[in-house]
Amino acid sequence: MSDLYADAALYDLLFPPGARRAFYRDLALRGGGPVLELACGTGQYVVPIAAAGVRAVGLDASPAMLAGARRRAAAEAPGAAPLTLVHGDMRDFDLGERFALVFVARNSLLHLHHADELLACLAAARRHLIPGGVLALDVFNPDPALLAAPPGRRAPVMSVEHPTLGVVHAEATSDYDRATQVNRATWYLSAPGRPDFLVAPLHLRSIWPQELPLLLRAAGLALASRHGDYAGGAFGSESREQVCVCEIA
């Protein structure tokens, strides 16, 4: 087994920023800063915020991802607002300051599999908010059909053009544990002449729509708004995402 987060350049190819970038950037500009991103990865979201003139901090547990974020900052935001990148655990951190916006993007919260881990992260985020500050996050709206896929069955996910490997095809299995609400998927990446050159686990918890407000409330937060996309579309049964803005309760 390898790690999807060990190669920052490959990660960026597989997971481009998409519409989340404008969503979080606009929230940051409205709040005026400072801004904290938890699980900031390669800086796809926090670097553009700094480039827009808002002081920002990014925290991540992966040294490889943080190295990618530093390269991105040097390339995309030289001389921008101060950007601090911190190696740390989003379940337990104390940065010694408070923020107008704390956010956790791209399902990163789902790497926390246990309720106590989720509550620890949410409570730490709350402690880092200024009065009137907001916590923003996006997580999947769980899809029962996807989670019910037979374990071990590889399904195509995407194909991307790699600058040296050629076309990289990604497949993934699904193995959902109903007791823990964790889908213990495995990703398989293949390129011409290199079948399964990377085999990596991706274990993500599901947070169901009626569960999320209860977790927030237990951490001293309240759900201010929930949308089904990054343009403010209504959240409903068919929504693929839960795009949430939360406030101190």
Order of alpha helices (4+ residues) and beta strands (2+ residues): alpha-alpha-beta-alpha-beta-alpha-beta-beta-alpha-beta-alpha-beta-beta-beta-beta-beta-alpha-beta-beta
